[in-house]
Amino acid sequence: MSEELKACPFCGSNNIRPAQVESGTMCRNCGTESYGNWNTRPIEDALQSEIARLTAENDKITTDIRSFRMVEVIEENARLTQRVRELEEEVKESNGLLRSTYQIAKRDGKDTNWEAFRNQVHIALVRQHEQMYGEESEEE
């Protein structure tokens, strides 16, 4: 026999030898004999084929899921990046407002110590809120 013999289908042993009868094969471990083709295992071969098919299908689905998830991650990253830009602009605007308020207070000869400055910023923000939303604030 030129073909390598498969393990015994019953006990799994690799101790397979030609049987006493011509063209037969025998497991020396459990005594199973075959007078046909020892390596012919139609059920096992069909199952192995189905396993290979399902494994390939699973690999494709896994790849598709990873691709889909990657699209979600990219979209979320773009959304967060845009939000960061918006917040950076708000910080610049707030800093500009603080600088302007400080310069106005300084120009008008107002007290520029921190407490006075904080109060003036508060007043300026209340006025800005009123202008933006047309509401009068209870504080001033």
C-alpha positions in Angstrom: 0.0 0.0 0.0 1.5 3.3 -1.0 -1.1 5.5 0.7 -0.7 6.3 4.4 -3.3 4.6 6.4 -5.7 6.6 8.6 -6.1 5.9 12.3 -8.6 3.2 13.4 -12.1 4.7 13.2 -13.0 2.8 16.4 -10.2 3.2 18.8 -8.0 5.9 17.2 -4.9 3.8 17.2 -2.2 4.3 14.5 -1.0 0.7 14.9 -2.5 -0.4 11.6 -1.0 -3.3 9.6 -2.0 -5.3 6.6 -4.3 -8.2 7.6 -3.5 -11.8 6.9 -5.9 -11.8 4.0 -4.8 -10.1 0.8 -5.9 -6.4 0.5 -7.2 -6.4 4.0 -6.2 -4.0 6.8 -6.3 -4.6 10.5 -6.0 -2.5 13.7 -3.5 -4.2 16.0 -4.9 -2.4 19.0 -8.6 -3.3 18.9 -8.6 -6.0 16.1 -10.9 -4.2 13.7 -10.4 -5.5 10.2 -11.4 -4.1 6.8 -11.3 -5.9 3.5 -12.2 -2.8 1.5 -10.3 0.5 1.4 -9.4 1.2 5.0 -9.1 4.9 4.3 -12.7 5.2 2.9 -14.8 7.0 5.4 -17.8 8.5 3.6 -19.5 9.9 6.7 -16.2 11.3 8.1 -15.3 12.7 4.7 -18.7 14.4 4.3 -18.4 15.9 7.8 -14.9 17.1 7.2 -16.1 18.7 3.9 -19.0 20.4 5.8 -16.6 21.6 8.5 -14.4 23.1 5.9 -17.4 24.8 4.2 -18.7 26.2 7.5 -15.3 27.3 8.6 -14.8 29.3 5.3 -18.3 30.8 5.7 -17.6 31.7 9.4 -14.3 33.3 8.3 -16.1 35.4 5.7 -18.8 36.5 8.2 -16.1 37.3 10.8 -14.3 39.5 8.2 -17.6 41.2 7.3 -18.3 41.9 10.9 -14.8 43.3 11.5 -15.3 45.5 8.4 -18.7 46.6 9.5 -17.4 47.3 13.0 -14.4 49.2 11.5 -16.9 51.4 9.6 -18.7 52.1 12.9 -15.4 52.9 14.6 -14.4 55.3 11.8 -17.8 57.0 11.9 -17.6 57.4 15.7 -14.1 58.8 15.4 -15.2 61.3 12.8 -18.1 62.4 15.0 -15.9 62.8 18.1 -13.2 64.6 16.1 -15.9 67.1 14.9 -17.1 67.5 18.5 -13.6 68.2 19.7 -13.2 70.9 17.0 -16.5 72.5 18.1 -15.4 72.5 21.7 -12.0 74.0 20.8 -13.8 76.8 19.0 -16.0 77.4 22.1 -12.8 77.5 24.2 -11.3 80.1 21.8 -14.5 82.1 21.9 -14.6 82.0 25.7 -11.0 83.0 26.0 -11.6 85.9 23.6 -14.6 87.0 25.7 -12.5 86.9 28.9 -9.6 88.9 27.2 -12.1 91.4 25.9 -13.8 91.8 29.2 -10.5 92.2 31.0 -9.4 94.8 28.4 -12.6 96.8 28.7 -12.4 96.7 32.5 -8.8 97.9 32.3 -9.6 100.6 29.7 -12.6 101.9 31.8 -10.3 102.2 34.8 -12.3 99.5 36.7 -10.7 97.4 39.3 -8.9 94.5 37.6 -8.2 92.3 40.6 -9.5 88.8 40.3 -12.7 89.2 42.3 -13.7 92.4 40.5 -12.8 90.8 37.1 -14.9 87.7 37.9 -17.9 89.9 38.7 -17.5 91.9 35.5 -17.2 88.7 33.5 -20.4 87.4 35.2 -22.2 90.6 34.3 -21.0 90.4 30.7 -22.1 86.8 30.4 -25.5 87.6 31.8 -25.9 90.5 29.2 -24.7 88.2 26.4 -27.3 85.6 27.5 -30.0 88.2 27.4 -29.0 89.3 24.0 -28.8 85.8 22.6 -31.9 84.4 24.1 -34.0 87.6 24.7 -34.5 86.7 28.4 -33.8 88.8 31.3 -31.6 87.1 34.0 -32.7 87.3 37.6 -29.1 88.1 38.6 -26.9 91.0 37.7 
